[in-house]
Amino acid sequence: MRSAGIRVVIPQIILPIYFQIVEWVPLYPWNDLADGNSQQPLWQRIWSLRIAVALYGIWFVLQVANWWVPYFFRST
């Protein structure tokens, strides 16, 4: 069971790292970033950052309320 857990966790760590490398590091011809990153204009607008932080904050609160509080306090 322990090796199965590792086989599940390792891809969850590797895939976001891979995604960030492909999106931000020019690796021509694998990814053509000559014109820039398609996500770059989003991060230049402060309102989009505020919306993203608010949505992630709401998501985090919902996760804590629905998963972690019952898990730690043994809700019925």
Chimera marker file (.cmm) of the C-alpha trace (Angstrom):
<marker_set name="trace">
<marker id="1" x="0.000" y="0.000" z="0.000" r="1" g="1" b="0" radius="0.5"/>
<marker id="2" x="2.867" y="2.336" z="0.730" r="1" g="1" b="0" radius="0.5"/>
<marker id="3" x="4.334" y="2.037" z="-2.778" r="1" g="1" b="0" radius="0.5"/>
<marker id="4" x="0.874" y="2.594" z="-4.274" r="1" g="1" b="0" radius="0.5"/>
<marker id="5" x="0.584" y="5.851" z="-2.340" r="1" g="1" b="0" radius="0.5"/>
<marker id="6" x="3.963" y="6.985" z="-3.625" r="1" g="1" b="0" radius="0.5"/>
<marker id="7" x="2.957" y="6.130" z="-7.193" r="1" g="1" b="0" radius="0.5"/>
<marker id="8" x="-0.075" y="8.372" z="-6.779" r="1" g="1" b="0" radius="0.5"/>
<marker id="9" x="1.682" y="11.303" z="-5.093" r="1" g="1" b="0" radius="0.5"/>
<marker id="10" x="4.758" y="11.537" z="-7.343" r="1" g="1" b="0" radius="0.5"/>
<marker id="11" x="2.804" y="12.392" z="-10.539" r="1" g="1" b="0" radius="0.5"/>
<marker id="12" x="0.836" y="15.006" z="-8.594" r="1" g="1" b="0" radius="0.5"/>
<marker id="13" x="4.138" y="16.712" z="-7.808" r="1" g="1" b="0" radius="0.5"/>
<marker id="14" x="5.765" y="16.231" z="-11.220" r="1" g="1" b="0" radius="0.5"/>
<marker id="15" x="2.853" y="17.392" z="-13.411" r="1" g="1" b="0" radius="0.5"/>
<marker id="16" x="2.533" y="20.938" z="-11.989" r="1" g="1" b="0" radius="0.5"/>
<marker id="17" x="6.311" y="21.362" z="-12.215" r="1" g="1" b="0" radius="0.5"/>
<marker id="18" x="6.244" y="20.170" z="-15.834" r="1" g="1" b="0" radius="0.5"/>
<marker id="19" x="3.366" y="22.530" z="-16.623" r="1" g="1" b="0" radius="0.5"/>
<marker id="20" x="5.195" y="25.530" z="-15.183" r="1" g="1" b="0" radius="0.5"/>
<marker id="21" x="8.381" y="24.697" z="-17.083" r="1" g="1" b="0" radius="0.5"/>
<marker id="22" x="6.527" y="24.335" z="-20.390" r="1" g="1" b="0" radius="0.5"/>
<marker id="23" x="4.598" y="27.576" z="-19.834" r="1" g="1" b="0" radius="0.5"/>
<marker id="24" x="7.479" y="29.803" z="-18.687" r="1" g="1" b="0" radius="0.5"/>
<marker id="25" x="10.777" y="28.388" z="-20.003" r="1" g="1" b="0" radius="0.5"/>
<marker id="26" x="11.440" y="28.684" z="-23.747" r="1" g="1" b="0" radius="0.5"/>
<marker id="27" x="12.242" y="25.181" z="-25.004" r="1" g="1" b="0" radius="0.5"/>
<marker id="28" x="12.129" y="25.741" z="-28.757" r="1" g="1" b="0" radius="0.5"/>
<marker id="29" x="10.874" y="23.823" z="-30.785" r="1" g="1" b="0" radius="0.5"/>
<marker id="30" x="8.960" y="22.008" z="-28.040" r="1" g="1" b="0" radius="0.5"/>
<marker id="31" x="7.166" y="25.187" z="-27.021" r="1" g="1" b="0" radius="0.5"/>
<marker id="32" x="7.429" y="28.403" z="-28.991" r="1" g="1" b="0" radius="0.5"/>
<marker id="33" x="7.414" y="31.253" z="-26.490" r="1" g="1" b="0" radius="0.5"/>
<marker id="34" x="8.843" y="33.793" z="-28.934" r="1" g="1" b="0" radius="0.5"/>
<marker id="35" x="5.607" y="35.803" z="-28.736" r="1" g="1" b="0" radius="0.5"/>
<marker id="36" x="5.415" y="35.436" z="-24.963" r="1" g="1" b="0" radius="0.5"/>
<marker id="37" x="3.315" y="33.368" z="-22.636" r="1" g="1" b="0" radius="0.5"/>
<marker id="38" x="-0.429" y="33.279" z="-23.300" r="1" g="1" b="0" radius="0.5"/>
<marker id="39" x="-1.099" y="33.690" z="-19.563" r="1" g="1" b="0" radius="0.5"/>
<marker id="40" x="1.177" y="36.686" z="-19.140" r="1" g="1" b="0" radius="0.5"/>
<marker id="41" x="-1.451" y="39.388" z="-19.914" r="1" g="1" b="0" radius="0.5"/>
<marker id="42" x="-3.670" y="38.029" z="-17.126" r="1" g="1" b="0" radius="0.5"/>
<marker id="43" x="-1.026" y="38.677" z="-14.456" r="1" g="1" b="0" radius="0.5"/>
<marker id="44" x="-0.457" y="42.257" z="-15.591" r="1" g="1" b="0" radius="0.5"/>
<marker id="45" x="-3.948" y="43.248" z="-14.486" r="1" g="1" b="0" radius="0.5"/>
<marker id="46" x="-4.296" y="43.694" z="-10.743" r="1" g="1" b="0" radius="0.5"/>
<marker id="47" x="-8.048" y="43.021" z="-10.793" r="1" g="1" b="0" radius="0.5"/>
<marker id="48" x="-7.482" y="39.532" z="-12.236" r="1" g="1" b="0" radius="0.5"/>
<marker id="49" x="-5.064" y="38.756" z="-9.409" r="1" g="1" b="0" radius="0.5"/>
<marker id="50" x="-7.567" y="39.916" z="-6.833" r="1" g="1" b="0" radius="0.5"/>
<marker id="51" x="-10.315" y="37.767" z="-8.366" r="1" g="1" b="0" radius="0.5"/>
<marker id="52" x="-8.004" y="34.745" z="-8.433" r="1" g="1" b="0" radius="0.5"/>
<marker id="53" x="-6.985" y="35.235" z="-4.792" r="1" g="1" b="0" radius="0.5"/>
<marker id="54" x="-10.638" y="35.636" z="-3.747" r="1" g="1" b="0" radius="0.5"/>
<marker id="55" x="-11.720" y="32.505" z="-5.605" r="1" g="1" b="0" radius="0.5"/>
<marker id="56" x="-8.841" y="30.442" z="-4.204" r="1" g="1" b="0" radius="0.5"/>
<marker id="57" x="-9.619" y="31.786" z="-0.743" r="1" g="1" b="0" radius="0.5"/>
<marker id="58" x="-13.256" y="30.718" z="-1.048" r="1" g="1" b="0" radius="0.5"/>
<marker id="59" x="-12.184" y="27.318" z="-2.358" r="1" g="1" b="0" radius="0.5"/>
<marker id="60" x="-9.763" y="26.900" z="0.558" r="1" g="1" b="0" radius="0.5"/>
<marker id="61" x="-12.417" y="27.795" z="3.149" r="1" g="1" b="0" radius="0.5"/>
<marker id="62" x="-14.851" y="25.320" z="1.582" r="1" g="1" b="0" radius="0.5"/>
<marker id="63" x="-12.216" y="22.580" z="1.616" r="1" g="1" b="0" radius="0.5"/>
<marker id="64" x="-11.412" y="23.195" z="5.273" r="1" g="1" b="0" radius="0.5"/>
<marker id="65" x="-15.091" y="23.302" z="6.263" r="1" g="1" b="0" radius="0.5"/>
<marker id="66" x="-16.152" y="20.236" z="4.281" r="1" g="1" b="0" radius="0.5"/>
<marker id="67" x="-13.105" y="17.972" z="4.614" r="1" g="1" b="0" radius="0.5"/>
<marker id="68" x="-10.704" y="18.920" z="7.363" r="1" g="1" b="0" radius="0.5"/>
<marker id="69" x="-13.026" y="19.974" z="10.182" r="1" g="1" b="0" radius="0.5"/>
<marker id="70" x="-15.024" y="16.715" z="9.990" r="1" g="1" b="0" radius="0.5"/>
<marker id="71" x="-11.804" y="14.740" z="9.599" r="1" g="1" b="0" radius="0.5"/>
<marker id="72" x="-10.116" y="16.194" z="12.683" r="1" g="1" b="0" radius="0.5"/>
<marker id="73" x="-13.202" y="16.515" z="14.891" r="1" g="1" b="0" radius="0.5"/>
<marker id="74" x="-14.903" y="13.256" z="13.815" r="1" g="1" b="0" radius="0.5"/>
<marker id="75" x="-18.193" y="14.683" z="12.649" r="1" g="1" b="0" radius="0.5"/>
<marker id="76" x="-21.064" y="12.270" z="12.155" r="1" g="1" b="0" radius="0.5"/>
<link id1="1" id2="2" r="1" g="1" b="0" radius="0.2"/>
<link id1="2" id2="3" r="1" g="1" b="0" radius="0.2"/>
<link id1="3" id2="4" r="1" g="1" b="0" radius="0.2"/>
<link id1="4" id2="5" r="1" g="1" b="0" radius="0.2"/>
<link id1="5" id2="6" r="1" g="1" b="0" radius="0.2"/>
<link id1="6" id2="7" r="1" g="1" b="0" radius="0.2"/>
<link id1="7" id2="8" r="1" g="1" b="0" radius="0.2"/>
<link id1="8" id2="9" r="1" g="1" b="0" radius="0.2"/>
<link id1="9" id2="10" r="1" g="1" b="0" radius="0.2"/>
<link id1="10" id2="11" r="1" g="1" b="0" radius="0.2"/>
<link id1="11" id2="12" r="1" g="1" b="0" radius="0.2"/>
<link id1="12" id2="13" r="1" g="1" b="0" radius="0.2"/>
<link id1="13" id2="14" r="1" g="1" b="0" radius="0.2"/>
<link id1="14" id2="15" r="1" g="1" b="0" radius="0.2"/>
<link id1="15" id2="16" r="1" g="1" b="0" radius="0.2"/>
<link id1="16" id2="17" r="1" g="1" b="0" radius="0.2"/>
<link id1="17" id2="18" r="1" g="1" b="0" radius="0.2"/>
<link id1="18" id2="19" r="1" g="1" b="0" radius="0.2"/>
<link id1="19" id2="20" r="1" g="1" b="0" radius="0.2"/>
<link id1="20" id2="21" r="1" g="1" b="0" radius="0.2"/>
<link id1="21" id2="22" r="1" g="1" b="0" radius="0.2"/>
<link id1="22" id2="23" r="1" g="1" b="0" radius="0.2"/>
<link id1="23" id2="24" r="1" g="1" b="0" radius="0.2"/>
<link id1="24" id2="25" r="1" g="1" b="0" radius="0.2"/>
<link id1="25" id2="26" r="1" g="1" b="0" radius="0.2"/>
<link id1="26" id2="27" r="1" g="1" b="0" radius="0.2"/>
<link id1="27" id2="28" r="1" g="1" b="0" radius="0.2"/>
<link id1="28" id2="29" r="1" g="1" b="0" radius="0.2"/>
<link id1="29" id2="30" r="1" g="1" b="0" radius="0.2"/>
<link id1="30" id2="31" r="1" g="1" b="0" radius="0.2"/>
<link id1="31" id2="32" r="1" g="1" b="0" radius="0.2"/>
<link id1="32" id2="33" r="1" g="1" b="0" radius="0.2"/>
<link id1="33" id2="34" r="1" g="1" b="0" radius="0.2"/>
<link id1="34" id2="35" r="1" g="1" b="0" radius="0.2"/>
<link id1="35" id2="36" r="1" g="1" b="0" radius="0.2"/>
<link id1="36" id2="37" r="1" g="1" b="0" radius="0.2"/>
<link id1="37" id2="38" r="1" g="1" b="0" radius="0.2"/>
<link id1="38" id2="39" r="1" g="1" b="0" radius="0.2"/>
<link id1="39" id2="40" r="1" g="1" b="0" radius="0.2"/>
<link id1="40" id2="41" r="1" g="1" b="0" radius="0.2"/>
<link id1="41" id2="42" r="1" g="1" b="0" radius="0.2"/>
<link id1="42" id2="43" r="1" g="1" b="0" radius="0.2"/>
<link id1="43" id2="44" r="1" g="1" b="0" radius="0.2"/>
<link id1="44" id2="45" r="1" g="1" b="0" radius="0.2"/>
<link id1="45" id2="46" r="1" g="1" b="0" radius="0.2"/>
<link id1="46" id2="47" r="1" g="1" b="0" radius="0.2"/>
<link id1="47" id2="48" r="1" g="1" b="0" radius="0.2"/>
<link id1="48" id2="49" r="1" g="1" b="0" radius="0.2"/>
<link id1="49" id2="50" r="1" g="1" b="0" radius="0.2"/>
<link id1="50" id2="51" r="1" g="1" b="0" radius="0.2"/>
<link id1="51" id2="52" r="1" g="1" b="0" radius="0.2"/>
<link id1="52" id2="53" r="1" g="1" b="0" radius="0.2"/>
<link id1="53" id2="54" r="1" g="1" b="0" radius="0.2"/>
<link id1="54" id2="55" r="1" g="1" b="0" radius="0.2"/>
<link id1="55" id2="56" r="1" g="1" b="0" radius="0.2"/>
<link id1="56" id2="57" r="1" g="1" b="0" radius="0.2"/>
<link id1="57" id2="58" r="1" g="1" b="0" radius="0.2"/>
<link id1="58" id2="59" r="1" g="1" b="0" radius="0.2"/>
<link id1="59" id2="60" r="1" g="1" b="0" radius="0.2"/>
<link id1="60" id2="61" r="1" g="1" b="0" radius="0.2"/>
<link id1="61" id2="62" r="1" g="1" b="0" radius="0.2"/>
<link id1="62" id2="63" r="1" g="1" b="0" radius="0.2"/>
<link id1="63" id2="64" r="1" g="1" b="0" radius="0.2"/>
<link id1="64" id2="65" r="1" g="1" b="0" radius="0.2"/>
<link id1="65" id2="66" r="1" g="1" b="0" radius="0.2"/>
<link id1="66" id2="67" r="1" g="1" b="0" radius="0.2"/>
<link id1="67" id2="68" r="1" g="1" b="0" radius="0.2"/>
<link id1="68" id2="69" r="1" g="1" b="0" radius="0.2"/>
<link id1="69" id2="70" r="1" g="1" b="0" radius="0.2"/>
<link id1="70" id2="71" r="1" g="1" b="0" radius="0.2"/>
<link id1="71" id2="72" r="1" g="1" b="0" radius="0.2"/>
<link id1="72" id2="73" r="1" g="1" b="0" radius="0.2"/>
<link id1="73" id2="74" r="1" g="1" b="0" radius="0.2"/>
<link id1="74" id2="75" r="1" g="1" b="0" radius="0.2"/>
<link id1="75" id2="76" r="1" g="1" b="0" radius="0.2"/>
</marker_set>
